[in-house]
Amino acid sequence: MSKVLRKVLGGTTALALALSLALPVWAADPQVTIYAGEHRAVQELLEMDLYQRDGQDVFQFVEGMELVTPVNRVTKDMEFQLTPAGKQTALTVNYLTDLDGDGVYELLSGEEEPVGDAMGADGALTPGGTPQALTAGATYRITGETLLQRGTAAMERRSTPGSGTYLSQVTASSFRPEDTVYMITVSDLAGDEELCYYFRLYDALPTTAGIRDYVDVPVTAWYAGAVDYVLSEGLLSGTSDSRFSPYATLSRGMLAQILYNLAGRPETGDSSFQDVPRDAWYYQAVTWAVEEGILSGASETTFLPNQVCSREQTALVLRQFAKYMGVDVSARADLDRFADDQSVSPWAREAVEWAVASGLLAGSGGTSPSLNPGAGLNRAEFSTMLRTLCQSVLP
């Protein structure tokens, strides 16, 4: 395994704001401190394409990799400080770049010839330099401005023929600071101990969640764009601090709450459903949805908030919601092209025809697609429906 791969796949650490950490990895532990106006460490799924030099000194794609690690989100006024306690401490900076903007980072492996920056005893970073022992007791600094300059240079070299780190297989797009993840490695030259710190730089930290906040939403997933949209618009949220649960099913209570939020959370009356207690998080949403005829109870006394929504049930509810919002819901699509069109329930047929015509529902299965009207709907699928509803259907 190359040194770069050991760095990426080895120990990772998130830094606390202005907090000195003693790293218990070798006898003479260095001291690391970060300062920044704003700071947040987020567990991220980093998807990477590994490139290595071939016999002609050309970087070639080797394999795709994934790493779940804490990534420090900091503003550009950040400063990374390292005070070596021993005589064998070294510091290097590597750059995970996203040249084509697809969310997958290019990682260059330079085991025989370094491709990152190495810090010298004078505190200067040298491109492609060999790691050097830093002076024990001295404090070494890397500013956000320096990282931005070095990251921009790395992006330019990787997109410039003849630069030595050119990636001919990747078409470069415009550079944004967040398109680079900075990997600072503190290592012990006398042994094989090292720790990595990952950074993203921002003008101001994002105020809304995005797919990078959740380790179970790969940026290359078919639903990634839709999930990013519903998160950024505050229409859906994660099921935990680090998970979105894209394949978890959508329940009636969830659907009511999402549409209630989208409608602006209007005032409601009281619910008489025995399975919708007043302290339930979806109480007002269910009450509103039933009052407006968007959803109905399973009986006079039960609503079944935890029951999974099927695709045809969701089509009916969304049609009722669109009508409530003043949308013309008379559009229809012919369902004959779907292999299972006869499986659509009679009570849901008009709604499914409208949902297909509006682009909310699509079949799966290639040349003979199926609607799967009775199948449960998951959060990824509903995210795509919700984005279409907001962008193309609602006024």
The 8 nearest C-alpha neighbors of each residue, nearest first, counted from 0:
[[1, 4, 2, 5, 3, 110, 6, 8],
 [2, 0, 4, 3, 110, 5, 108, 109],
 [1, 3, 5, 4, 110, 6, 0, 108],
 [2, 4, 6, 1, 5, 108, 7, 110],
 [5, 3, 7, 1, 6, 2, 8, 0],
 [4, 6, 2, 8, 9, 3, 7, 1],
 [7, 5, 3, 9, 4, 8, 2, 195],
 [8, 6, 4, 5, 9, 3, 195, 66],
 [7, 9, 5, 6, 4, 10, 66, 11],
 [10, 8, 6, 5, 7, 11, 194, 195],
 [9, 11, 194, 195, 12, 8, 193, 6],
 [12, 10, 195, 194, 196, 9, 68, 13],
 [11, 13, 196, 195, 14, 69, 10, 194],
 [12, 14, 69, 40, 71, 196, 70, 15],
 [15, 13, 12, 16, 33, 71, 40, 18],
 [14, 16, 18, 17, 13, 33, 40, 38],
 [15, 17, 18, 33, 34, 38, 14, 35],
 [18, 16, 34, 33, 32, 15, 19, 35],
 [19, 17, 15, 16, 32, 20, 33, 14],
 [18, 20, 32, 31, 30, 17, 21, 33],
 [21, 19, 31, 30, 22, 18, 32, 14],
 [20, 22, 30, 28, 23, 29, 19, 31],
 [21, 23, 28, 24, 20, 29, 30, 25],
 [24, 22, 25, 21, 28, 26, 27, 29],
 [23, 25, 22, 192, 28, 26, 193, 194],
 [26, 24, 27, 28, 23, 192, 187, 22],
 [25, 27, 28, 24, 23, 85, 84, 29],
 [28, 26, 85, 84, 25, 29, 83, 86],
 [27, 29, 22, 84, 25, 26, 21, 23],
 [30, 28, 83, 84, 82, 27, 31, 21],
 [29, 31, 82, 21, 81, 20, 19, 83],
 [32, 30, 81, 19, 20, 80, 29, 82],
 [31, 33, 19, 80, 18, 17, 79, 81],
 [34, 32, 79, 17, 78, 16, 80, 35],
 [33, 35, 17, 78, 77, 16, 79, 32],
 [36, 34, 77, 37, 76, 74, 38, 73],
 [35, 37, 74, 76, 38, 77, 34, 73],
 [38, 36, 35, 74, 73, 204, 39, 203],
 [39, 37, 73, 72, 35, 16, 36, 74],
 [38, 40, 72, 71, 41, 73, 37, 15],
 [39, 41, 71, 70, 72, 69, 13, 42],
 [42, 40, 69, 70, 43, 39, 212, 71],
 [41, 43, 69, 68, 70, 241, 67, 40],
 [44, 42, 214, 67, 68, 41, 211, 45],
 [43, 45, 67, 214, 66, 46, 68, 65],
 [46, 44, 66, 65, 43, 67, 47, 103],
 [45, 47, 65, 103, 64, 104, 44, 66],
 [48, 46, 104, 64, 103, 63, 105, 65],
 [49, 47, 63, 105, 106, 62, 104, 64],
 [48, 50, 106, 62, 61, 60, 107, 63],
 [49, 51, 60, 107, 59, 61, 58, 106],
 [52, 50, 58, 108, 59, 107, 53, 61],
 [53, 51, 58, 57, 56, 59, 54, 50],
 [52, 54, 56, 55, 57, 58, 51, 59],
 [55, 53, 56, 52, 57, 58, 51, 59],
 [56, 54, 53, 57, 52, 58, 59, 51],
 [55, 57, 52, 53, 54, 58, 163, 51],
 [58, 56, 52, 55, 53, 59, 54, 165],
 [57, 59, 52, 51, 50, 53, 166, 56],
 [58, 60, 50, 51, 52, 57, 61, 53],
 [59, 61, 50, 49, 62, 51, 58, 48],
 [62, 60, 50, 49, 59, 51, 63, 48],
 [63, 61, 49, 48, 60, 64, 50, 47],
 [64, 62, 48, 47, 49, 65, 61, 46],
 [63, 65, 47, 46, 48, 62, 66, 49],
 [66, 64, 46, 45, 47, 44, 67, 63],
 [65, 67, 45, 44, 68, 46, 64, 8],
 [66, 68, 44, 43, 45, 42, 65, 214],
 [67, 69, 42, 43, 66, 70, 11, 44],
 [68, 70, 42, 41, 13, 40, 43, 12],
 [71, 69, 197, 41, 40, 198, 42, 68],
 [70, 72, 40, 198, 39, 197, 73, 13],
 [73, 71, 199, 39, 38, 198, 40, 200],
 [72, 74, 38, 200, 37, 71, 201, 199],
 [75, 73, 201, 200, 76, 202, 37, 203],
 [74, 76, 143, 77, 200, 201, 202, 144],
 [75, 77, 74, 143, 35, 36, 78, 142],
 [78, 76, 35, 143, 34, 75, 74, 142],
 [79, 77, 142, 34, 141, 33, 143, 80],
 [78, 80, 33, 141, 140, 32, 142, 34],
 [81, 79, 140, 32, 139, 31, 33, 78],
 [80, 82, 31, 139, 138, 30, 83, 140],
 [81, 83, 138, 30, 137, 29, 136, 139],
 [84, 82, 29, 135, 85, 136, 88, 81],
 [83, 85, 29, 135, 27, 28, 136, 82],
 [84, 86, 27, 135, 83, 87, 88, 28],
 [85, 87, 135, 88, 134, 132, 133, 84],
 [88, 86, 132, 188, 187, 85, 189, 89],
 [87, 89, 187, 132, 186, 133, 86, 83],
 [90, 88, 132, 186, 131, 133, 185, 130],
 [89, 91, 185, 184, 118, 117, 186, 130],
 [92, 90, 117, 184, 116, 183, 118, 130],
 [93, 91, 183, 116, 182, 115, 184, 117],
 [94, 92, 115, 182, 181, 116, 183, 91],
 [93, 95, 181, 96, 180, 182, 179, 150],
 [94, 96, 180, 106, 104, 179, 105, 181],
 [97, 95, 179, 104, 105, 94, 98, 178],
 [96, 98, 104, 178, 100, 99, 105, 103],
 [97, 99, 171, 100, 172, 96, 154, 170],
 [100, 98, 171, 172, 170, 101, 97, 169],
 [99, 101, 97, 102, 98, 172, 178, 103],
 [102, 100, 103, 99, 97, 219, 218, 98],
 [101, 103, 100, 218, 97, 104, 219, 46],
 [104, 102, 46, 47, 101, 97, 105, 48],
 [105, 103, 47, 97, 96, 95, 48, 46],
 [104, 106, 48, 96, 95, 47, 97, 49],
 [105, 107, 49, 95, 48, 50, 104, 47],
 [108, 106, 50, 49, 51, 109, 105, 114],
 [107, 109, 51, 3, 110, 50, 106, 114],
 [110, 108, 113, 112, 114, 111, 107, 51],
 [109, 111, 1, 112, 2, 108, 113, 3],
 [110, 112, 109, 113, 108, 1, 52, 2],
 [111, 113, 109, 110, 114, 127, 129, 128],
 [114, 112, 109, 127, 115, 110, 128, 111],
 [115, 113, 127, 109, 112, 107, 116, 108],
 [116, 114, 93, 127, 92, 113, 126, 117],
 [117, 115, 126, 92, 125, 127, 91, 124],
 [118, 116, 91, 128, 130, 125, 124, 129],
 [119, 117, 124, 123, 90, 122, 91, 125],
 [118, 120, 121, 122, 123, 131, 124, 117],
 [119, 121, 133, 122, 134, 118, 132, 131],
 [120, 122, 119, 123, 118, 133, 139, 134],
 [123, 121, 119, 120, 118, 139, 124, 140],
 [124, 122, 118, 119, 121, 125, 120, 117],
 [125, 123, 118, 117, 116, 119, 126, 122],
 [124, 126, 116, 128, 117, 127, 118, 123],
 [127, 125, 116, 128, 115, 124, 117, 114],
 [128, 126, 113, 114, 115, 116, 125, 129],
 [127, 129, 117, 125, 126, 116, 113, 130],
 [128, 130, 117, 131, 113, 127, 116, 125],
 [131, 129, 117, 89, 128, 91, 118, 90],
 [132, 130, 89, 119, 133, 129, 118, 120],
 [131, 133, 87, 89, 88, 86, 134, 120],
 [132, 134, 120, 88, 89, 131, 135, 86],
 [135, 133, 137, 86, 120, 136, 132, 83],
 [136, 134, 83, 84, 85, 86, 137, 133],
 [135, 137, 83, 84, 82, 134, 138, 85],
 [136, 138, 135, 82, 134, 139, 83, 133],
 [137, 139, 82, 81, 80, 136, 140, 83],
 [140, 138, 81, 80, 122, 82, 137, 141],
 [139, 141, 80, 79, 142, 81, 78, 138],
 [140, 142, 79, 78, 145, 80, 143, 139],
 [143, 141, 78, 145, 144, 77, 79, 146],
 [142, 144, 75, 146, 77, 145, 76, 78],
 [143, 145, 147, 142, 146, 148, 75, 76],
 [146, 144, 148, 142, 143, 147, 149, 141],
 [145, 147, 143, 149, 148, 144, 150, 142],
 [148, 146, 150, 144, 145, 149, 151, 143],
 [147, 149, 145, 151, 146, 150, 152, 144],
 [148, 150, 152, 146, 151, 147, 153, 145],
 [151, 149, 153, 147, 152, 148, 146, 154],
 [150, 152, 154, 148, 153, 149, 147, 155],
 [151, 153, 149, 155, 150, 154, 156, 148],
 [154, 152, 150, 156, 155, 151, 149, 157],
 [155, 153, 151, 157, 152, 156, 150, 158],
 [154, 156, 152, 158, 153, 157, 159, 151],
 [157, 155, 153, 159, 162, 158, 154, 164],
 [156, 158, 165, 164, 154, 166, 155, 159],
 [157, 159, 155, 156, 165, 171, 166, 154],
 [160, 158, 156, 165, 157, 162, 155, 161],
 [161, 159, 165, 162, 158, 167, 163, 157],
 [160, 162, 163, 159, 165, 164, 156, 157],
 [161, 163, 156, 160, 164, 165, 159, 157],
 [162, 164, 161, 165, 156, 160, 57, 157],
 [163, 165, 157, 162, 156, 166, 58, 114],
 [164, 166, 157, 160, 158, 159, 162, 163],
 [167, 165, 157, 168, 169, 158, 58, 164],
 [166, 168, 169, 165, 160, 158, 170, 58],
 [169, 167, 166, 170, 59, 60, 165, 58],
 [170, 168, 167, 166, 171, 99, 98, 158],
 [171, 169, 99, 172, 168, 98, 158, 167],
 [170, 172, 98, 99, 158, 169, 173, 100],
 [173, 171, 99, 98, 100, 174, 170, 97],
 [172, 174, 175, 171, 98, 99, 100, 178],
 [175, 173, 172, 176, 178, 151, 98, 154],
 [174, 176, 178, 177, 173, 179, 151, 100],
 [177, 175, 178, 179, 200, 174, 201, 147],
 [176, 178, 179, 175, 199, 200, 201, 180],
 [179, 177, 97, 175, 176, 96, 174, 180],
 [180, 178, 96, 177, 95, 176, 97, 181],
 [179, 181, 95, 199, 198, 94, 182, 197],
 [180, 182, 198, 94, 197, 93, 179, 95],
 [181, 183, 197, 93, 92, 196, 94, 184],
 [184, 182, 92, 196, 195, 91, 181, 197],
 [183, 185, 195, 91, 90, 194, 186, 92],
 [184, 186, 90, 194, 193, 89, 195, 183],
 [187, 185, 193, 89, 88, 192, 188, 184],
 [186, 188, 88, 189, 87, 190, 192, 89],
 [187, 189, 87, 190, 88, 186, 89, 191],
 [190, 188, 187, 87, 191, 88, 192, 186],
 [189, 191, 188, 187, 192, 186, 25, 87],
 [190, 192, 187, 193, 188, 189, 186, 25],
 [193, 191, 187, 190, 186, 24, 25, 194],
 [192, 194, 186, 185, 187, 191, 184, 195],
 [193, 195, 10, 185, 184, 11, 186, 196],
 [194, 196, 184, 11, 183, 12, 182, 6],
 [195, 197, 183, 182, 12, 11, 184, 13],
 [196, 198, 182, 70, 181, 71, 180, 183],
 [199, 197, 71, 181, 70, 180, 72, 200],
 [198, 200, 72, 180, 177, 71, 73, 181],
 [199, 201, 73, 74, 75, 177, 176, 72],
 [202, 200, 74, 203, 204, 75, 73, 177],
 [201, 203, 74, 75, 204, 200, 73, 76],
 [204, 202, 201, 74, 205, 37, 73, 75],
 [203, 205, 201, 206, 74, 202, 73, 37],
 [206, 204, 207, 203, 208, 201, 209, 202],
 [205, 207, 204, 208, 203, 231, 209, 233],
 [208, 206, 231, 205, 209, 230, 233, 232],
 [207, 209, 230, 231, 212, 206, 210, 205],
 [210, 208, 227, 211, 212, 230, 231, 207],
 [209, 211, 212, 227, 213, 216, 226, 223],
 [210, 212, 209, 213, 43, 214, 44, 216],
 [211, 213, 210, 209, 241, 43, 208, 41],
 [214, 212, 241, 242, 211, 210, 215, 216],
 [213, 215, 44, 43, 216, 241, 242, 212],
 [214, 216, 213, 242, 217, 243, 244, 44],
 [217, 215, 214, 213, 210, 218, 223, 220],
 [218, 216, 219, 220, 215, 223, 44, 214],
 [217, 219, 223, 102, 220, 216, 210, 103],
 [218, 220, 217, 221, 223, 102, 101, 103],
 [221, 219, 223, 217, 222, 218, 216, 224],
 [222, 220, 223, 219, 224, 218, 225, 379],
 [221, 223, 220, 225, 224, 379, 226, 383],
 [224, 222, 220, 226, 225, 218, 221, 227],
 [225, 223, 227, 226, 222, 228, 221, 218],
 [224, 226, 228, 383, 222, 227, 382, 223],
 [227, 225, 223, 229, 228, 224, 382, 230],
 [226, 228, 224, 209, 230, 210, 225, 229],
 [229, 227, 225, 231, 226, 230, 232, 224],
 [230, 228, 234, 232, 226, 235, 231, 227],
 [231, 229, 233, 227, 232, 228, 235, 208],
 [230, 232, 228, 233, 207, 229, 208, 209],
 [233, 231, 229, 230, 234, 228, 207, 235],
 [232, 234, 230, 231, 235, 229, 236, 207],
 [235, 233, 229, 232, 230, 257, 236, 261],
 [236, 234, 230, 229, 233, 237, 257, 232],
 [237, 235, 230, 238, 233, 234, 243, 208],
 [236, 238, 243, 239, 242, 240, 235, 244],
 [237, 239, 243, 242, 244, 236, 240, 241],
 [240, 238, 242, 237, 241, 243, 236, 213],
 [239, 241, 242, 237, 238, 213, 212, 243],
 [240, 242, 213, 239, 214, 212, 42, 243],
 [243, 241, 213, 239, 244, 237, 215, 238],
 [242, 244, 237, 238, 245, 213, 215, 239],
 [245, 243, 247, 246, 242, 238, 215, 237],
 [246, 244, 379, 378, 247, 243, 377, 216],
 [245, 247, 377, 244, 378, 248, 379, 380],
 [248, 246, 377, 244, 245, 378, 249, 379],
 [247, 249, 377, 376, 378, 246, 307, 250],
 [248, 250, 377, 307, 376, 378, 308, 253],
 [251, 249, 307, 253, 305, 306, 252, 308],
 [252, 250, 304, 254, 253, 306, 308, 305],
 [251, 253, 304, 255, 250, 254, 281, 305],
 [254, 252, 256, 250, 251, 255, 257, 249],
 [255, 253, 251, 257, 256, 252, 250, 258],
 [254, 256, 252, 284, 258, 253, 285, 257],
 [255, 257, 284, 259, 253, 254, 258, 281],
 [258, 256, 254, 260, 259, 255, 253, 261],
 [257, 259, 261, 260, 255, 256, 262, 254],
 [260, 258, 256, 262, 264, 284, 261, 257],
 [261, 259, 264, 257, 263, 258, 262, 256],
 [260, 262, 258, 259, 263, 257, 234, 264],
 [263, 261, 259, 260, 264, 258, 265, 324],
 [262, 264, 260, 261, 265, 259, 258, 266],
 [263, 265, 260, 259, 262, 266, 261, 284],
 [266, 264, 263, 267, 262, 259, 287, 260],
 [267, 265, 264, 268, 287, 283, 263, 284],
 [268, 266, 287, 283, 265, 286, 269, 290],
 [267, 269, 286, 270, 266, 287, 283, 290],
 [270, 268, 286, 271, 267, 283, 277, 282],
 [269, 271, 286, 272, 268, 275, 282, 285],
 [270, 272, 273, 300, 269, 275, 299, 301],
 [273, 271, 300, 301, 275, 274, 270, 302],
 [272, 274, 275, 300, 301, 271, 276, 302],
 [275, 273, 272, 301, 276, 302, 303, 304],
 [276, 274, 272, 273, 282, 279, 277, 302],
 [277, 275, 279, 278, 274, 273, 282, 272],
 [276, 278, 279, 282, 275, 270, 283, 280],
 [277, 279, 276, 280, 282, 275, 281, 283],
 [280, 278, 282, 281, 276, 277, 275, 283],
 [281, 279, 282, 278, 283, 284, 256, 277],
 [280, 282, 284, 279, 256, 283, 252, 285],
 [283, 281, 279, 285, 284, 280, 277, 275],
 [284, 282, 286, 285, 281, 287, 267, 280],
 [285, 283, 256, 281, 287, 259, 255, 286],
 [286, 284, 288, 282, 287, 283, 255, 281],
 [285, 287, 283, 270, 289, 284, 288, 290],
 [288, 286, 290, 284, 285, 267, 289, 283],
 [289, 287, 293, 285, 294, 291, 290, 286],
 [288, 290, 292, 294, 295, 291, 286, 287],
 [289, 291, 287, 288, 292, 286, 293, 267],
 [292, 290, 288, 289, 293, 287, 323, 294],
 [293, 291, 289, 294, 290, 288, 295, 319],
 [294, 292, 288, 319, 291, 316, 320, 289],
 [295, 293, 289, 288, 292, 316, 296, 255],
 [296, 294, 289, 292, 297, 293, 302, 288],
 [295, 297, 302, 298, 301, 299, 294, 289],
 [296, 298, 302, 301, 303, 295, 299, 300],
 [299, 297, 301, 296, 300, 302, 295, 272],
 [298, 300, 301, 296, 297, 272, 271, 302],
 [299, 301, 272, 298, 273, 271, 302, 296],
 [302, 300, 272, 298, 297, 274, 273, 303],
 [301, 303, 296, 297, 304, 272, 274, 298],
 [304, 302, 306, 305, 301, 297, 274, 251],
 [305, 303, 252, 251, 306, 302, 250, 275],
 [306, 304, 250, 303, 251, 252, 307, 253],
 [305, 307, 250, 303, 304, 251, 308, 252],
 [306, 308, 250, 249, 375, 251, 248, 305],
 [309, 307, 250, 375, 249, 251, 376, 312],
 [308, 310, 375, 312, 374, 373, 376, 311],
 [309, 311, 372, 313, 312, 376, 374, 373],
 [310, 312, 372, 314, 313, 309, 347, 351],
 [313, 311, 309, 315, 314, 310, 308, 316],
 [312, 314, 316, 310, 311, 315, 317, 309],
 [315, 313, 311, 317, 312, 316, 350, 351],
 [316, 314, 350, 318, 312, 313, 317, 347],
 [315, 317, 313, 319, 318, 314, 293, 320],
 [318, 316, 320, 314, 319, 315, 321, 313],
 [317, 319, 321, 315, 320, 316, 350, 314],
 [320, 318, 293, 316, 322, 317, 321, 323],
 [319, 321, 317, 323, 322, 318, 293, 316],
 [322, 320, 324, 318, 326, 323, 319, 317],
 [321, 323, 326, 325, 319, 324, 320, 318],
 [322, 324, 320, 321, 325, 319, 326, 291],
 [325, 323, 321, 322, 326, 320, 393, 262],
 [324, 326, 322, 323, 321, 327, 394, 393],
 [325, 327, 322, 321, 324, 328, 393, 394],
 [326, 328, 329, 322, 325, 330, 321, 392],
 [329, 327, 330, 326, 322, 318, 353, 321],
 [328, 330, 327, 331, 353, 349, 326, 350],
 [331, 329, 353, 328, 356, 332, 357, 352],
 [330, 332, 353, 352, 356, 329, 333, 349],
 [331, 333, 356, 352, 355, 334, 353, 330],
 [334, 332, 335, 352, 331, 336, 356, 355],
 [333, 335, 336, 340, 337, 332, 352, 355],
 [336, 334, 337, 333, 340, 338, 339, 341],
 [337, 335, 334, 338, 333, 368, 367, 340],
 [338, 336, 369, 368, 340, 335, 339, 334],
 [337, 339, 369, 340, 367, 368, 336, 335],
 [338, 340, 342, 341, 337, 369, 370, 371],
 [341, 339, 337, 342, 334, 343, 338, 335],
 [342, 340, 339, 343, 344, 338, 335, 334],
 [343, 341, 340, 339, 344, 372, 371, 373],
 [342, 344, 341, 340, 372, 348, 345, 347],
 [343, 345, 347, 346, 348, 342, 311, 341],
 [346, 344, 348, 347, 343, 349, 342, 341],
 [345, 347, 344, 348, 349, 350, 343, 315],
 [348, 346, 344, 350, 345, 349, 311, 351],
 [347, 349, 351, 345, 350, 346, 343, 352],
 [350, 348, 352, 351, 347, 353, 331, 346],
 [349, 351, 315, 353, 347, 348, 352, 314],
 [350, 352, 354, 348, 353, 349, 314, 347],
 [353, 351, 332, 331, 349, 355, 350, 354],
 [352, 354, 331, 350, 356, 351, 330, 355],
 [355, 353, 351, 359, 357, 360, 356, 352],
 [354, 356, 360, 358, 352, 357, 353, 359],
 [355, 357, 332, 353, 331, 354, 358, 352],
 [358, 356, 354, 355, 359, 353, 392, 330],
 [359, 357, 355, 356, 360, 354, 361, 387],
 [358, 360, 354, 384, 357, 355, 387, 361],
 [361, 359, 355, 354, 358, 362, 384, 351],
 [362, 360, 355, 363, 370, 359, 358, 369],
 [361, 363, 370, 369, 368, 364, 360, 337],
 [362, 364, 368, 369, 365, 370, 361, 367],
 [363, 365, 368, 367, 369, 366, 362, 370],
 [364, 366, 368, 367, 363, 362, 369, 337],
 [367, 365, 368, 364, 363, 336, 337, 369],
 [366, 368, 365, 364, 338, 337, 369, 336],
 [369, 367, 364, 363, 362, 337, 365, 366],
 [368, 370, 362, 337, 338, 363, 339, 371],
 [369, 371, 362, 372, 339, 337, 363, 361],
 [372, 370, 374, 373, 369, 339, 310, 362],
 [373, 371, 311, 310, 370, 374, 343, 309],
 [372, 374, 309, 371, 310, 311, 375, 343],
 [375, 373, 309, 371, 372, 310, 376, 311],
 [374, 376, 309, 308, 307, 310, 373, 248],
 [375, 377, 309, 248, 310, 249, 308, 380],
 [378, 376, 248, 246, 249, 247, 380, 379],
 [377, 379, 245, 381, 380, 249, 247, 246],
 [380, 378, 245, 382, 381, 377, 222, 246],
 [381, 379, 383, 382, 377, 378, 376, 384],
 [380, 382, 384, 378, 383, 379, 385, 377],
 [381, 383, 385, 379, 380, 384, 225, 226],
 [384, 382, 225, 386, 381, 380, 385, 387],
 [385, 383, 381, 359, 387, 382, 386, 388],
 [384, 386, 388, 382, 387, 383, 381, 389],
 [385, 387, 383, 389, 388, 384, 390, 225],
 [388, 386, 390, 384, 391, 385, 389, 359],
 [387, 389, 392, 385, 386, 391, 390, 393],
 [390, 388, 386, 387, 393, 391, 392, 385],
 [389, 391, 387, 388, 386, 392, 393, 385],
 [390, 392, 387, 388, 389, 393, 357, 394],
 [393, 391, 388, 389, 390, 394, 387, 357],
 [392, 394, 389, 388, 391, 326, 321, 390],
 [393, 392, 326, 325, 324, 391, 389, 390]]
